[in-house]
């Protein structure tokens, strides 16, 4: 465990930052792919332009941009949580503007990964009027494997 917190003022200043990622579009191809991956079912019909689509389409949108790099405070990282929120359904053919927001950074002492740092970030999708349509949240944990406790041990 480090002798002092790795969450410096410089790192904490990243909380609340926003980075535009560009535009993404809900296409028949990416919608079908996401539905197949998440449900194992090949959809028989594709919704027409402007029709609502299942929320799985957000997973396909996430492959259309590169996320902002997080500061590498510890040597390893792992995705520990992924969450989608929708203000309204996504629609076939619509184009959305995506932006990355670093929501929070926290330290964790002990646990499976020993000392670790959690980064909570959202990608926010907005329509042409600037209204939030959906959010894709994720929490990444950075940790040092030397500090991780052995599986099944106490602590």
Secondary structure, DSSP 8 states (H G I E B T S, - for coil): --SS-S--HHHHTTTT-EEEEEEEE--HHHHHHHHHHHHS---SS---TTSEE-TTHHHHHGGGS--------SSEEEEEEEEEEESS-EETT-EEEEEEEEEEEEEE-SSTTSSEEEEEEEEEEE-TTS-EEEEEEEEEEEE-GGG---TT---
